[in-house]
Amino acid sequence: MIFFSHFTHPTQALRTAVLVTTLSFAVDVFAVPPLPANPSPLIPGAMVSGSVAPGPITPAPVAPIAVTPAGALDLQATAALPAVADATVKSILFNPYGEADGLRLANDVIVKFPPHRSQALLAAVKPGQHVRILGHAETPAIVKADAIINVTTGNIVVDQPPANNLPLLPPHLRAQSLQPLQVEGKVDLILNGPRGEVDGVILDNQSIVHFPPESLSVPLRPGLRIAVAGLGTKTANGVSLEAIRMGSSAATMQPLYAPAAPACQPAAVTGQC
């Protein structure tokens, strides 16, 4: 059996939105019974041993890239540019909103790319095609792409601001599009954050599961069978979700988040909680 500890302060915008706008809905859908009060709640910012609070990462500068007027890459002009990764694409990665936000290469290197460029990435790259990645490495197995060169087709996709510099929807509004999902399978690949912390997995059925690294009390390993319930998106490309409950099977899943605190009831005389 796998046990997971409560986590009360998720650090990512999606996890905050999930807790604030949809956690109670998901609990009803999945019929999670009320949890007893945690006698030893984690203090704000507390993490499991070995974890480090993520800090800002400064992207490395990218050399100029020659692109034809049609948007195709001038391969000869860019052949000398240094690449941080060079391999065949194994699969496209998606976030819980269903947006493409990276690649998994054949050598299991993970390429991160901004999700607001999802459509451009899907149009420029397909599994089985050879790509060169310009950018910088966060870890030996994770690279942040500033540009993805499709050597097979000669096309390129570049990290750039959203069209017309329009702001993105805030997380609590974007979360309204998420749906309750449940997946089960064996861990195929463990996903890590920039400090090496485990923050997700890809299952053998290509489902992508995201979760806060502080929620794990027992390490995951490839081949381990898990069941997950959470909020996310199911598309023709597969399932991607933010975990709310996890376990070794559907029957043993446990919540990753502590229940929301009850609403404040001010005292009748003082008017204070």
C-alpha angles and dihedrals in degrees: 000000000000119000126200127196125229116264117198105176113051111189102205124086093236093053090051090050092048092052096043101042110020114018095093090048092050092048090055092048094049093039094231109180118233113276125230116247113279105247091202109032117186115258115241110287094011114150139182117269113289097022121122128200107253116249132198116289119210112216116233116245116262124222117239114279122214112227127177120235089258091057096254119134122253094228094189093053093049100038092101096052112112115249125208091202135016119181148103119290112250097182144339116251123222135195122226090270090063094251120138106243105165152340137262109216126211090256089054094251109148117224115202120208131171112269094223085071091056097119093046091050093049091049094049104041136043131179112272094033124118116245138182117208123214115195135066138302119247092185132350088271101036127065129181109220123218090174134008116207116202101211091185095059103017092238125131137200120201132198107248137150120281116281113282088001089271114167118248121244112273115258096251090058095043089051090066089076094058120104131204110262138174127201136175132190148107122298108256100172132007116224121215139197125233091277093050094259116148109248104156149354140223112223126216089256088058093251111147117218123193125192140155110273092226090064096072120092095170122044118248121229135189112274094028112131116228139171122215135189121188148110125296147099134295115203139157086274094059140264127312121176145164107239121239097167131021138177145140089274139004089264095054101043115135130194118264093201130058114242117268116268115256118259116272115262108199117219113257095235105037098031088222131115 
